[in-house]
Amino acid sequence: MSFQNSFAAARAAALALFLAILGCVADTGPSFAVTASATVRDGNSIQLGDVTYRLDGVDAPELDQVCIDDHADPWTCGLEARDQLAKLINGRNVRCDDVGPEKSFGKRHRAICTAEDDKTSLNEQLVRLGFAVAREPVKANVKPAAAEAKTNSAGIWKGCFVAPQEFRIGKKDGTLLGAACRSDRDKEIRSVLFPDELTMPPSCSIKGKLAVRARVTGNIGIYHLRGCPSYPATTKPDRWFCSEDDALAAGFRKAYNCRRPK
């Protein structure tokens, strides 16, 4: 082999080794971490400073989502999931290890978050309590906790519910999950999980309607703010949101006749 060929081969090998090392480094952990006082936004989202983090690998019921408990009664499982996350934090500072932006809404980031003095992440704890299901993509190791919660009929698993992802898109014929689901009561259960008039959660007055025409802009629905001409005309909303960011993150766009209320 000539000197030039030997040099070229050595250079190629060195480059391959460098890229391999670079790839390993990229996969070893989060790009950065933030520790601060946390504000719980919903069952799987917390705000640290100006940034909202979605707990990686976690999908909790939405604030306006209804589940059925083990006594066949409806309950506001989304609000309960939020409260459970707040109890886990219990006023402590939280460290969030950033693992990248949300695919659908880059303004928010995914993270593995841990409350001060805890050894187990909030991601894993919430799933183990049964107030969230596992969600892809995932870097947080929550799948064993999800299997444990399902086996023990913990949290929402004790009753009957639809996956939060299916609730968000209004998939009324989706799979029913939980220990209390009954095939002989399928129609009655779905009427409870998807009521004709969804109750507005406290301080969440933005109305959302699923709309085919919204798909032109890559969305699944349209949201309406108080003070907009379309707000009173939007009856029986499919979703309620607490902020415009929440609506945008869920795939809804603002109604064209809307202006921010004064």
Backbone as numpy.savetxt, mean C-alpha at the origin, in Angstrom:
# Nx Ny Nz CAx CAy CAz Cx Cy Cz
48.81 -16.87 -27.75 47.95 -15.67 -27.75 48.84 -14.42 -27.75
48.50 -13.44 -28.60 49.30 -12.23 -28.71 49.14 -11.38 -27.47
50.06 -10.43 -27.32 49.98 -9.52 -26.17 48.69 -8.72 -26.19
48.29 -8.26 -27.42 47.07 -7.46 -27.53 45.85 -8.27 -27.14
45.83 -9.53 -27.58 44.68 -10.38 -27.23 44.64 -10.67 -25.73
45.83 -10.89 -25.15 45.90 -11.16 -23.71 45.45 -9.95 -22.92
45.87 -8.77 -23.38 45.49 -7.55 -22.68 43.98 -7.31 -22.77
43.44 -7.56 -23.98 42.00 -7.37 -24.18 41.19 -8.32 -23.31
41.67 -9.56 -23.21 40.97 -10.55 -22.40 41.03 -10.18 -20.93
42.19 -9.71 -20.49 42.34 -9.32 -19.09 41.47 -8.11 -18.77
41.41 -7.17 -19.72 40.57 -5.99 -19.50 39.10 -6.36 -19.44
38.66 -7.29 -20.30 37.27 -7.73 -20.29 36.93 -8.44 -18.98
37.88 -9.26 -18.50 37.65 -9.97 -17.24 37.56 -8.98 -16.07
38.43 -7.97 -16.10 38.41 -6.97 -15.03 37.09 -6.18 -15.04
36.64 -5.86 -16.26 35.39 -5.13 -16.38 34.22 -5.97 -15.87
34.22 -7.26 -16.22 33.15 -8.15 -15.76 33.15 -8.26 -14.24
34.35 -8.34 -13.65 34.46 -8.42 -12.20 33.96 -7.15 -11.56
34.30 -6.00 -12.15 33.85 -4.72 -11.61 32.33 -4.61 -11.64
31.73 -5.01 -12.76 30.28 -4.94 -12.88 29.60 -5.88 -11.91
30.21 -7.05 -11.70 29.64 -8.00 -10.75 29.67 -7.45 -9.34
30.82 -6.83 -8.99 30.94 -6.22 -7.67 29.94 -5.08 -7.52
29.81 -4.28 -8.58 28.88 -3.17 -8.55 27.45 -3.67 -8.36
27.10 -4.74 -9.03 25.77 -5.32 -8.89 25.53 -5.81 -7.49
26.54 -6.43 -6.88 26.40 -6.91 -5.50 26.18 -5.74 -4.55
26.96 -4.68 -4.76 26.83 -3.52 -3.90 25.43 -2.92 -4.02
24.90 -2.90 -5.27 23.58 -2.31 -5.49 22.49 -3.08 -4.80
22.72 -4.39 -4.57 21.68 -5.24 -3.99 21.85 -5.45 -2.49
22.91 -4.90 -1.91 23.19 -5.20 -0.51 22.30 -4.44 0.45
21.69 -3.36 0.01 20.88 -2.63 0.97 20.25 -1.40 0.38
19.59 -0.62 1.19 18.88 0.57 0.73 19.84 1.66 0.31
19.33 2.60 -0.49 20.18 3.69 -0.95 20.45 4.70 0.16
19.51 4.86 1.08 19.72 5.75 2.22 18.68 5.44 3.28
18.91 5.98 4.47 17.99 5.76 5.58 17.67 7.08 6.25
16.45 7.17 6.79 16.00 8.37 7.49 15.41 7.95 8.83
15.77 8.67 9.89 15.19 8.42 11.21 14.52 9.70 11.69
13.24 9.60 12.05 12.51 10.80 12.46 11.21 10.39 13.14
10.52 11.39 13.68 9.18 11.17 14.20 8.25 10.84 13.04
7.34 9.89 13.25 6.52 9.39 12.16 5.06 9.78 12.32
4.43 10.10 11.20 2.99 10.32 11.14 2.38 9.19 10.32
1.46 8.46 10.90 0.84 7.33 10.20 -0.23 7.87 9.25
-0.09 7.56 7.97 -1.04 8.02 6.96 -2.18 7.02 6.77
-1.81 5.75 6.70 -2.80 4.68 6.59 -2.15 3.39 7.06
-2.77 2.26 6.78 -2.28 1.00 7.32 -0.92 0.57 6.84
-0.44 1.11 5.73 0.90 0.72 5.27 1.75 1.91 4.81
1.38 3.12 5.25 2.13 4.30 4.85 2.40 5.20 6.05
3.64 5.67 6.15 3.99 6.62 7.20 4.78 7.77 6.59
4.69 8.91 7.22 5.38 10.09 6.73 6.48 10.48 7.70
7.68 10.64 7.16 8.83 11.13 7.91 9.27 12.43 7.26
9.10 13.53 7.95 9.41 14.82 7.33 8.47 15.07 6.18
9.03 15.35 5.01 8.22 15.64 3.83 8.03 14.42 2.94
8.53 13.28 3.35 8.49 12.08 2.50 7.53 11.04 3.08
6.68 10.50 2.22 5.78 9.42 2.62 6.37 8.10 2.14
6.47 7.15 3.06 7.01 5.83 2.74 5.90 4.78 2.82
5.84 3.93 1.81 4.97 2.77 1.86 5.80 1.60 2.37
5.31 0.91 3.40 6.03 -0.23 3.94 6.23 -1.27 2.87
7.47 -1.54 2.53 7.78 -2.46 1.43 7.24 -3.86 1.71
6.66 -4.47 0.69 6.15 -5.84 0.82 4.83 -5.94 1.55
4.22 -4.78 1.86 3.03 -4.76 2.71 1.87 -4.09 1.98
0.69 -4.67 2.07 -0.51 -4.06 1.51 -1.63 -4.19 2.53
-1.96 -3.08 3.18 -3.01 -3.06 4.20 -4.32 -2.60 3.58
-5.45 -2.93 4.20 -6.73 -2.44 3.69 -6.73 -0.91 3.62
-7.41 -0.39 2.61 -7.54 1.06 2.47 -8.41 1.62 3.59
-8.27 2.92 3.88 -9.01 3.53 4.97 -10.52 3.42 4.78
-10.97 3.40 3.53 -12.41 3.30 3.27 -12.86 1.87 2.98
-11.97 0.92 3.21 -12.31 -0.48 2.91 -13.06 -1.13 4.06
-14.02 -1.96 3.72 -14.82 -2.69 4.69 -14.47 -4.17 4.62
-14.35 -4.81 5.78 -14.15 -6.25 5.87 -15.32 -6.84 6.68
-15.37 -8.15 6.76 -16.35 -8.84 7.60 -15.58 -9.55 8.70
-16.05 -9.42 9.96 -15.34 -10.05 11.06 -15.80 -11.50 11.25
-15.30 -12.13 12.31 -15.62 -13.54 12.54 -17.03 -13.76 13.05
-17.78 -12.67 13.29 -19.19 -12.78 13.68 -20.11 -12.39 12.52
-19.54 -12.29 11.33 -20.27 -11.94 10.11 -20.76 -10.50 10.10
-20.13 -9.64 10.91 -20.50 -8.22 10.94 -19.47 -7.40 10.17
-19.91 -6.34 9.48 -18.96 -5.47 8.78 -18.15 -4.64 9.76
-16.89 -4.38 9.43 -16.07 -3.51 10.27 -15.07 -2.75 9.40
-14.68 -1.58 9.88 -13.79 -0.71 9.12 -12.34 -1.17 9.30
-11.99 -2.22 8.57 -10.68 -2.85 8.75 -9.54 -1.93 8.33
-9.79 -1.02 7.38 -8.73 -0.10 6.97 -8.35 0.87 8.08
-9.34 1.38 8.79 -9.07 2.26 9.93 -8.38 1.49 11.05
-8.79 0.23 11.25 -8.17 -0.59 12.28 -6.71 -0.88 11.95
-6.42 -1.13 10.68 -5.03 -1.37 10.27 -4.17 -0.15 10.54
-4.70 1.04 10.24 -3.97 2.27 10.53 -3.70 2.41 12.03
-4.72 2.13 12.83 -4.57 2.26 14.28 -3.57 1.24 14.83
-3.55 0.06 14.25 -2.60 -0.97 14.69 -1.17 -0.54 14.39
-0.96 0.08 13.24 0.38 0.57 12.89 0.80 1.67 13.86
-0.13 2.55 14.20 0.17 3.62 15.16 0.53 3.04 16.53
-0.16 1.97 16.93 0.13 1.33 18.22 1.52 0.70 18.20
1.90 0.12 17.09 3.23 -0.49 16.98 4.32 0.57 17.13
4.08 1.74 16.56 5.07 2.82 16.65 5.06 3.44 18.04
3.87 3.67 18.58 3.71 4.14 19.95 4.51 5.41 20.25
4.48 6.35 19.30 5.12 7.64 19.53 6.63 7.65 19.39
7.24 6.52 19.07 8.71 6.47 18.96 9.19 6.95 17.60
10.46 7.34 17.53 11.07 7.64 16.24 11.13 6.36 15.41
11.11 6.54 14.10 11.14 5.41 13.18 12.27 5.60 12.19
13.00 4.52 11.94 14.04 4.52 10.90 13.48 3.82 9.67
13.53 4.51 8.52 13.08 3.92 7.26 14.26 3.78 6.31
14.54 2.56 5.91 15.58 2.26 4.93 14.94 2.26 3.55
15.27 3.25 2.77 14.66 3.44 1.46 15.09 2.33 0.49
14.11 1.73 -0.20 14.43 0.69 -1.19 13.94 1.09 -2.58
13.61 2.37 -2.77 13.27 2.83 -4.10 11.89 3.45 -4.18
11.64 4.19 -5.26 10.35 4.87 -5.43 9.23 3.89 -5.77
8.01 4.30 -5.46 6.85 3.52 -5.87 6.78 3.50 -7.39
6.50 2.34 -7.95 6.43 2.22 -9.40 5.32 3.08 -9.98
4.17 3.12 -9.28 3.02 3.83 -9.81 2.99 5.31 -9.42
3.77 5.69 -8.41 3.74 7.06 -7.92 5.10 7.38 -7.32
6.02 7.84 -8.18 7.41 8.02 -7.78 7.64 9.02 -6.68
6.63 9.86 -6.38 6.78 10.84 -5.30 6.87 10.15 -3.95
6.32 8.94 -3.86 6.40 8.15 -2.64 7.45 7.06 -2.81
8.05 6.67 -1.69 9.08 5.66 -1.72 8.69 4.44 -0.90
9.22 3.29 -1.28 9.07 2.07 -0.50 10.21 2.01 0.50
9.94 1.41 1.65 10.99 1.35 2.68 10.74 0.21 3.65
11.81 -0.21 4.29 11.73 -1.13 5.42 11.91 -0.27 6.66
10.87 -0.19 7.48 10.85 0.76 8.60 10.83 0.03 9.93
11.57 0.55 10.89 11.67 -0.06 12.22 11.55 1.01 13.29
10.69 0.77 14.26 10.54 1.72 15.37 11.74 1.61 16.30
12.06 2.70 16.95 13.22 2.79 17.85 13.17 1.68 18.91
14.29 0.98 19.08 14.50 -0.11 20.04 13.90 -1.45 19.60
13.19 -1.49 18.47 12.66 -2.76 17.97 13.71 -3.48 17.14
13.65 -4.81 17.17 14.54 -5.62 16.33 13.82 -6.11 15.07
12.50 -6.06 15.09 11.70 -6.52 13.95 11.06 -5.33 13.27
11.08 -5.32 11.95 10.53 -4.19 11.19 9.02 -4.07 11.39
8.53 -2.87 11.20 7.09 -2.64 11.23 6.41 -3.41 10.11
7.11 -3.56 8.99 6.58 -4.32 7.86 6.18 -5.71 8.32
7.13 -6.40 8.95 6.90 -7.78 9.38 5.88 -7.86 10.51
5.96 -6.94 11.46 5.04 -6.98 12.60 3.59 -6.80 12.16
3.34 -5.84 11.27 1.98 -5.58 10.83 1.39 -6.77 10.09
2.21 -7.40 9.25 1.75 -8.57 8.51 1.48 -9.74 9.45
2.35 -9.93 10.45 2.17 -11.03 11.39 0.90 -10.85 12.23
0.56 -9.61 12.53 -0.67 -9.34 13.28 -1.92 -9.57 12.43
-1.71 -9.72 11.12 -2.83 -9.99 10.23 -3.55 -8.76 9.75
-2.91 -7.58 9.83 -3.57 -6.36 9.36 -3.00 -5.86 8.04
-2.30 -6.75 7.35 -1.81 -6.47 6.01 -1.45 -7.79 5.35
-1.45 -7.79 4.03 -1.04 -8.98 3.28 0.28 -8.68 2.59
0.96 -9.72 2.15 2.23 -9.54 1.44 1.96 -8.97 0.05
2.88 -8.15 -0.41 2.70 -7.48 -1.70 4.03 -7.42 -2.44
3.98 -7.66 -3.73 5.17 -7.55 -4.58 5.27 -6.14 -5.15
6.51 -5.67 -5.50 7.80 -6.31 -5.25 8.15 -6.21 -3.78
9.06 -7.07 -3.32 9.34 -7.10 -1.90 10.81 -7.36 -1.63
11.40 -6.52 -0.79 12.73 -6.77 -0.24 12.64 -7.10 1.24
11.55 -6.64 1.85 11.31 -6.98 3.25 10.88 -8.44 3.33
11.38 -9.15 4.32 11.07 -10.57 4.46 9.77 -10.75 5.24
8.64 -10.61 4.55 7.35 -10.67 5.22 6.54 -11.92 4.87
6.99 -12.70 3.92 6.19 -13.85 3.48 5.98 -14.89 4.59
7.00 -15.23 5.39 6.75 -16.16 6.51 5.72 -15.60 7.49
5.79 -14.30 7.76 4.82 -13.67 8.67 3.41 -13.71 8.08
3.31 -13.55 6.77 2.00 -13.59 6.10 1.39 -14.99 6.20
2.22 -16.01 6.01 1.74 -17.39 6.11 1.28 -17.70 7.54
2.03 -17.18 8.51 1.69 -17.39 9.93 0.36 -16.73 10.28
0.15 -15.50 9.79 -1.10 -14.78 10.08 -2.29 -15.51 9.48
-2.13 -16.02 8.28 -3.22 -16.75 7.63 -3.55 -18.03 8.39
-2.52 -18.76 8.79 -2.72 -20.01 9.53 -3.41 -19.78 10.86
-3.04 -18.67 11.53 -3.60 -18.36 12.85 -4.90 -17.56 12.79
-5.37 -17.27 11.58 -6.58 -16.44 11.41 -6.46 -15.14 12.21
-5.32 -14.49 12.06 -5.06 -13.25 12.79 -5.61 -12.04 12.04
-6.01 -11.02 12.78 -6.44 -9.77 12.17 -7.57 -9.95 11.18
-7.37 -9.41 9.97 -8.41 -9.50 8.95 -8.64 -10.93 8.47
-7.67 -11.82 8.72 -7.80 -13.21 8.28 -8.86 -13.97 9.08
-9.26 -13.43 10.23 -10.28 -14.12 11.03 -11.66 -14.00 10.39
-11.83 -13.01 9.53 -13.12 -12.78 8.90 -13.10 -13.08 7.42
-13.56 -12.12 6.62 -13.61 -12.29 5.17 -13.34 -10.93 4.52
-12.53 -10.92 3.49 -12.16 -9.66 2.85 -11.67 -9.93 1.43
-11.50 -8.87 0.67 -10.85 -8.97 -0.62 -9.49 -8.30 -0.51
-8.55 -8.73 -1.30 -7.22 -8.13 -1.25 -7.31 -6.63 -1.50
-6.56 -5.82 -0.76 -6.63 -4.37 -0.94 -6.44 -3.94 -2.39
-5.58 -4.62 -3.11 -5.34 -4.28 -4.51 -6.61 -4.43 -5.34
-7.40 -5.46 -5.05 -8.64 -5.68 -5.80 -9.73 -4.70 -5.37
-9.71 -4.32 -4.09 -10.65 -3.30 -3.63 -10.38 -1.98 -4.34
-9.11 -1.62 -4.49 -8.75 -0.33 -5.08 -9.29 -0.18 -6.50
-9.31 -1.27 -7.25 -9.76 -1.18 -8.64 -11.22 -1.59 -8.80
-11.89 -1.83 -7.67 -13.30 -2.17 -7.72 -13.60 -3.53 -8.32
-12.70 -4.48 -8.10 -12.90 -5.83 -8.65 -13.83 -6.62 -7.72
-15.11 -6.51 -7.99 -16.11 -7.09 -7.10 -16.21 -8.61 -7.20
-15.64 -9.18 -8.24 -15.68 -10.64 -8.39 -14.35 -11.29 -8.03
-13.51 -10.55 -7.31 -12.20 -11.08 -6.91 -12.32 -12.19 -5.87
-11.20 -12.81 -5.57 -11.15 -13.91 -4.60 -11.47 -13.41 -3.20
-12.33 -14.14 -2.51 -12.62 -13.84 -1.11 -11.59 -14.54 -0.23
-11.06 -13.81 0.74 -10.00 -14.32 1.60 -10.45 -14.31 3.05
-9.94 -15.25 3.85 -10.24 -15.26 5.28 -10.99 -16.50 5.72
-10.91 -16.76 7.03 -11.47 -17.98 7.60 -12.99 -17.99 7.63
-13.63 -16.80 7.60 -15.08 -16.74 7.74 -15.82 -16.65 6.40
-15.11 -16.75 5.29 -15.77 -16.69 3.99 -16.61 -17.95 3.77
-17.79 -17.76 3.23 -18.69 -18.90 2.97 -19.17 -18.84 1.53
-18.96 -19.94 0.83 -19.36 -19.99 -0.57 -20.88 -19.89 -0.75
-21.64 -20.34 0.26 -23.10 -20.28 0.16 -23.65 -18.90 0.49
-22.78 -17.97 0.86 -23.19 -16.59 1.15 -22.39 -15.61 0.31
-21.94 -16.07 -0.84 -21.05 -15.28 -1.69 -21.66 -13.92 -2.06
-22.87 -13.93 -2.53 -23.51 -12.69 -2.98 -23.69 -11.71 -1.83
-24.14 -12.22 -0.68 -24.36 -11.36 0.49 -23.04 -10.76 0.99
-22.00 -11.58 0.98 -20.69 -11.10 1.45 -20.17 -9.99 0.54
-20.27 -10.17 -0.75 -19.76 -9.17 -1.68 -20.54 -7.86 -1.58
-21.82 -7.95 -1.28 -22.62 -6.73 -1.13 -22.18 -5.92 0.09
-21.63 -6.61 1.09 -21.10 -5.93 2.28 -19.72 -5.34 2.00
-18.88 -6.11 1.31 -17.52 -5.66 1.02 -17.49 -4.52 0.01
-18.50 -4.46 -0.86 -18.61 -3.39 -1.85 -20.00 -2.75 -1.73
-20.24 -1.98 -0.66 -21.56 -1.38 -0.45 -21.88 -0.34 -1.52
-23.17 -0.14 -1.74 -23.60 0.87 -2.71 -23.15 2.27 -2.30
-23.16 2.52 -1.00 -22.69 3.82 -0.50 -21.58 3.60 0.50
-20.37 3.89 0.07 -19.19 3.69 0.89 -19.10 4.80 1.94
-18.92 4.43 3.19 -18.84 5.42 4.27 -17.55 6.22 4.20
-17.68 7.52 4.34 -16.51 8.40 4.30 -15.72 8.28 5.60
-14.42 7.93 5.53 -13.59 7.92 6.74 -13.43 9.34 7.28
-13.16 9.49 8.57 -12.98 10.82 9.15 -11.90 11.63 8.43
-12.24 12.87 8.09 -11.31 13.81 7.45 -10.82 13.36 6.08
-11.57 12.52 5.42 -11.20 12.02 4.09 -12.34 12.33 3.12
-12.46 13.59 2.72 -13.65 14.05 2.00 -13.50 14.10 0.48
-12.34 13.69 -0.05 -12.15 13.72 -1.50 -12.85 12.50 -2.12
-13.70 12.76 -3.10 -14.46 11.69 -3.74 -13.72 11.14 -4.95
-13.73 9.83 -5.08 -13.12 9.19 -6.25 -14.13 8.31 -6.97
-14.15 8.41 -8.30 -15.02 7.57 -9.11 -14.18 6.84 -10.15
-14.33 5.51 -10.21 -13.69 4.75 -11.26 -14.30 5.18 -12.59
-13.46 5.35 -13.61 -13.96 5.86 -14.89 -13.12 5.34 -16.05
-13.78 4.78 -17.02 -13.08 4.27 -18.21 -12.35 5.41 -18.92
-12.96 6.59 -18.98 -12.34 7.71 -19.70 -11.03 8.15 -19.07
-10.84 7.81 -17.79 -9.59 8.20 -17.12 -8.40 7.41 -17.66
-8.67 6.30 -18.31 -7.58 5.46 -18.82 -6.81 6.14 -19.94
-7.42 7.15 -20.56 -6.74 7.91 -21.61 -5.47 8.54 -21.06
-5.50 8.93 -19.78 -4.34 9.56 -19.14 -3.57 8.55 -18.28
-3.89 7.27 -18.44 -3.17 6.24 -17.68 -3.66 6.06 -16.26
-4.86 6.54 -15.97 -5.43 6.43 -14.63 -6.58 5.44 -14.60
-7.08 5.17 -13.39 -8.23 4.27 -13.28 -9.49 5.01 -12.86
-9.33 6.26 -12.43 -10.48 7.01 -11.97 -10.21 8.50 -11.87
-11.22 9.23 -11.41 -11.16 10.69 -11.31 -11.54 11.09 -9.89
-10.80 12.05 -9.33 -11.17 12.51 -7.99 -11.69 13.94 -8.02
-12.55 14.23 -7.04 -13.26 15.51 -6.99 -13.09 16.13 -5.61
-12.66 17.39 -5.59 -12.44 18.12 -4.35 -13.68 18.91 -3.95
-13.82 19.16 -2.66 -14.89 20.05 -2.20 -14.73 21.40 -2.89
-15.84 21.97 -3.31 -15.78 23.26 -3.99 -15.74 23.13 -5.50
-15.50 21.92 -6.00 -15.50 21.70 -7.44 -16.95 21.56 -7.93
-17.25 22.05 -9.11 -18.61 21.91 -9.64 -19.08 20.45 -9.70
-18.13 19.54 -9.90 -18.49 18.13 -10.05 -18.67 17.42 -8.70
-18.30 18.08 -7.60 -18.33 17.40 -6.30 -19.73 17.01 -5.86
-20.69 17.92 -5.80 -22.03 17.52 -5.35 -22.71 16.56 -6.31
-22.32 16.62 -7.58 -22.94 15.74 -8.57 -22.37 14.32 -8.53
-21.24 14.17 -7.82 -20.61 12.85 -7.73 -21.22 12.11 -6.55
-22.24 11.35 -6.82 -22.91 10.58 -5.78 -22.38 9.15 -5.76
-22.47 8.53 -4.62 -22.01 7.15 -4.43 -20.57 6.95 -4.95
-19.61 7.68 -4.39 -18.21 7.52 -4.84 -17.70 6.10 -4.61
-16.80 5.69 -5.48 -16.18 4.37 -5.35 -15.06 4.37 -4.33
-14.48 5.55 -4.07 -13.38 5.68 -3.12 -13.48 7.01 -2.41
-12.91 7.06 -1.19 -12.73 8.30 -0.44 -11.24 8.47 -0.18
-10.73 9.69 -0.35 -9.31 9.96 -0.12 -9.13 11.09 0.87
-8.02 11.01 1.60 -7.73 12.02 2.62 -6.90 13.17 2.07
-6.20 12.95 0.96 -5.38 14.00 0.36 -5.27 13.74 -1.14
-4.86 14.77 -1.85 -4.67 14.61 -3.30 -3.55 13.62 -3.58
-2.51 13.62 -2.76 -1.43 12.64 -2.95 -1.96 11.22 -2.83
-2.87 10.99 -1.88 -3.45 9.66 -1.73 -4.22 9.27 -2.98
-4.97 10.21 -3.53 -5.74 9.94 -4.74 -4.83 9.67 -5.93
-3.79 10.47 -6.06 -2.84 10.29 -7.16 -2.11 8.96 -7.05
-1.72 8.61 -5.82 -1.02 7.35 -5.60 -1.91 6.15 -5.94
-3.23 6.32 -5.80 -4.17 5.24 -6.09 -4.51 5.15 -7.57
-3.97 6.08 -8.37 -4.21 6.02 -9.80 -5.37 6.88 -10.29
-5.77 7.87 -9.49 -6.86 8.76 -9.88 -6.29 10.11 -10.30
-6.91 10.73 -11.27 -6.53 12.09 -11.68 -7.59 13.08 -11.23
-7.20 14.35 -11.11 -8.15 15.38 -10.69 -9.14 15.68 -11.81
-10.39 15.91 -11.44 -11.41 16.30 -12.42 -10.98 17.59 -13.10
-11.19 17.67 -14.40 -10.74 18.84 -15.15 -11.42 20.13 -14.72
-12.62 20.04 -14.15 -13.33 21.26 -13.72 -12.97 21.64 -12.29
-12.01 20.96 -11.72 -11.63 21.19 -10.31 -10.55 22.23 -10.19
-10.68 23.02 -9.18 -9.62 23.92 -8.75 -9.43 23.76 -7.26
-8.23 23.96 -6.79 -7.98 23.80 -5.36 -8.86 24.76 -4.55
-9.59 24.25 -3.56 -10.46 25.12 -2.76 -9.66 26.22 -2.07
-10.28 27.40 -1.92 -9.61 28.50 -1.24 -9.67 28.28 0.27
